[in-house]
């Protein structure tokens, strides 16, 4: 599986919001990342 096609700034923002290390964000499958982002939006 190839790394996500996201910018460094986006990866840093996601790691802060999700409370996950940067390396983990970069190796996370895209569908899981999208699912987590949707959960964040619901929580707002």
FILOLO-44770 format. One record per residue: chain; residue number from 1; x, y, z of N, C-alpha, C in turn. Coordinates in pm, 1 decimal. Layout:
N
  chaine  num      n.c1      n.c2      n.c3     ca.c1     ca.c2     ca.c3      c.c1      c.c2      c.c3
       A  NUM         X         Y         Z         X         Y         Z         X         Y         Z
...
//
This chain:
44
  chaine  num      n.c1      n.c2      n.c3     ca.c1     ca.c2     ca.c3      c.c1      c.c2      c.c3
       A    1      84.8    -118.9       0.0       0.0       0.0       0.0      88.6     124.2       0.0
       A    2      59.0     217.0     -91.7     141.6     337.3    -100.6      99.2     440.4       3.3
       A    3     193.0     526.0      43.9     158.1     629.3     143.1      49.2     721.2      89.3
       A    4     -21.3     785.7     179.1    -128.3     877.6     140.1     -72.6     994.8      61.1
       A    5    -152.6    1044.3     -32.6    -111.8    1159.3    -113.5    -163.2    1287.4     -46.6
       A    6    -105.3    1319.5      68.1    -144.9    1441.7     138.6     -20.9    1523.9     168.0
       A    7     -40.3    1653.6     183.8      73.4    1741.6     211.0     120.4    1724.1     354.8
       A    8     240.8    1771.3     380.8     296.5    1763.5     516.2     210.4    1842.2     614.6
       A    9     159.7    1957.7     569.9      76.3    2040.2     658.5     -51.5    1965.3     696.2
       A   10    -112.1    1901.4     597.6    -234.8    1825.5     622.2    -207.3    1711.4     719.0
       A   11     -98.6    1640.4     698.3     -63.1    1528.6     785.5     -42.1    1577.0     929.0
       A   12      24.2    1691.7     945.4      47.8    1746.3    1079.5     -83.4    1784.5    1146.1
       A   13    -173.3    1847.3    1070.4    -303.2    1886.8    1124.6    -382.2    1763.4    1168.2
       A   14    -381.1    1660.2    1085.1    -454.1    1537.2    1117.8    -396.5    1470.6    1241.4
       A   15    -264.2    1466.9    1251.7    -204.1    1401.5    1367.7    -240.6    1476.6    1495.6
       A   16    -249.2    1610.0    1489.7    -291.2    1688.0    1606.3    -437.5    1660.9    1640.8
       A   17    -524.5    1668.4    1538.6    -668.4    1652.3    1561.9    -703.3    1512.7    1610.5
       A   18    -637.6    1411.5    1551.6    -669.6    1273.1    1585.4    -589.0    1221.9    1703.6
       A   19    -485.2    1296.3    1741.5    -399.8    1252.7    1851.3    -320.3    1127.7    1815.9
       A   20    -275.6    1123.6    1690.5    -202.8    1006.7    1639.8     -66.2    1053.9    1590.3
       A   21      39.5     973.9    1612.2     172.1    1014.4    1561.8     170.8    1033.9    1410.1
       A   22     254.3    1124.6    1361.9     261.7    1158.5    1220.4     289.2    1036.0    1133.4
       A   23     381.0     949.2    1176.8     414.7     830.0    1097.4     292.1     741.6    1078.3
       A   24     211.2     732.4    1183.6      92.0     648.0    1177.4      -9.2     703.3    1076.9
       A   25     -20.9     836.7    1073.0    -111.2     901.0     976.5     -68.0     864.8     834.8
       A   26      61.9     875.6     808.1     112.6     853.5     673.0      93.2     709.6     625.7
       A   27      85.9     614.6     719.1      73.2     473.8     680.4     -67.1     419.6     701.7
       A   28    -158.6     507.1     740.4    -295.8     464.6     765.2    -367.9     447.0     631.6
       A   29    -443.0     337.0     616.4    -520.9     322.9     492.4    -618.0     439.9     477.4
       A   30    -636.4     483.8     354.1    -714.9     604.8     328.9    -857.3     593.6     381.0
       A   31    -920.6     477.0     365.2   -1060.7     465.2     409.2   -1073.1     479.6     560.8
       A   32    -972.9     434.7     634.7    -975.4     449.2     781.1    -958.4     595.7     818.6
       A   33    -869.0     664.0     748.7    -846.5     805.5     774.8    -973.5     886.1     748.1
       A   34   -1040.5     857.1     638.0   -1164.9     926.6     603.7   -1270.9     899.4     709.7
       A   35   -1278.1     775.1     755.1   -1374.8     737.9     859.7   -1348.3     818.6     987.2
       A   36   -1221.7     832.1    1025.6   -1186.9     908.1    1146.1   -1221.9    1055.8    1129.6
       A   37   -1197.4    1110.1    1010.8   -1231.1    1250.2     985.3   -1381.6    1272.1     994.6
       A   38   -1459.4    1177.6     945.3   -1604.9    1189.3     952.7   -1650.3    1186.0    1097.9
       A   39   -1588.1    1102.1    1179.9   -1620.8    1096.6    1322.3   -1589.5    1231.7    1388.1
       A   40   -1476.8    1292.7    1351.5   -1441.6    1423.2    1406.9   -1546.9    1527.3    1371.6
       A   41   -1591.9    1525.6    1247.1   -1692.6    1622.1    1203.2   -1823.1    1603.1    1279.9
       A   42   -1859.6    1477.0    1304.5   -1984.4    1448.1    1379.1   -1975.5    1501.7    1522.0
       A   43   -1855.6    1491.1    1581.2   -1837.4    1532.9    1719.6   -1847.3    1684.0    1738.2
       A   44   -1828.3    1760.8    1632.6   -1830.8    1907.6    1644.2   -1966.4    1959.2    1682.7
//
